[in-house]
């Protein structure tokens, strides 16, 4: 667990911005022509798993009051499907159910691991006040 000097709302907004940045970057990579060198991690399926795991984490932390299975899975799967549908229309790309399956596997994998991941960053209002008191005593305050 990492104590961060930010309030919960600040962490939420950082994850919303990260979600937006990741959506733009992933969309660009998904629709880029073959004339650009697109970095690949071992295989295309690993890229999908990594991307949708990160998107799942960002959407979950960016909208913490919404239930994951009810409000977050559908937009993530719809985004993966939209990518595949757009790629089916591009001359250098094609539709792949295996890519969509990798997206869904990443979302499910995140859901299975989400509780420890949600406790990874601790905002300053949830940090132990005794720690701050001990730190101030050590500093001579």
Steps between C-alpha positions, in 0.01 A plus 500: 500500500622841407410807702452791262471867601172539312137501603261235369340739250842591360588133452161447333565783254853375427354163406235666282772690316704179471193325360460768234870496409495119477186502283663744258829306490333159460268631229795647312690172524193300397438705186858578397599383157773248439734777383561588868700276727253404772678348801378153586541312825566142383166470323194705416292318761741602778462861380121465530523344846739768625294785351166385636642416842631858522170640371311291758720633780464860381122486460459326836712754689368792293137425587520338844134540596374295204482121519752330272284220360199726442644827369858437388511166320249598230688814387830311498362212291321749273829685446676174412220410259510849347874463439443169322213639291708800389795272425275283282456804273869589479702351215799414720300356794234237553233395751611239750283323754823387668591865562158561653542185711839629622334832593232315699762279666690809614183658641419177685859472623488851637168430671653197675795710622324831560476502879876504565551739210243744637699514825826567319483881537394643835383862494623729776161521675503122549854481628543423866490827700728341760773483236478877452510558877808281533666679208432841658642379834817384325532840332460674836158657440 
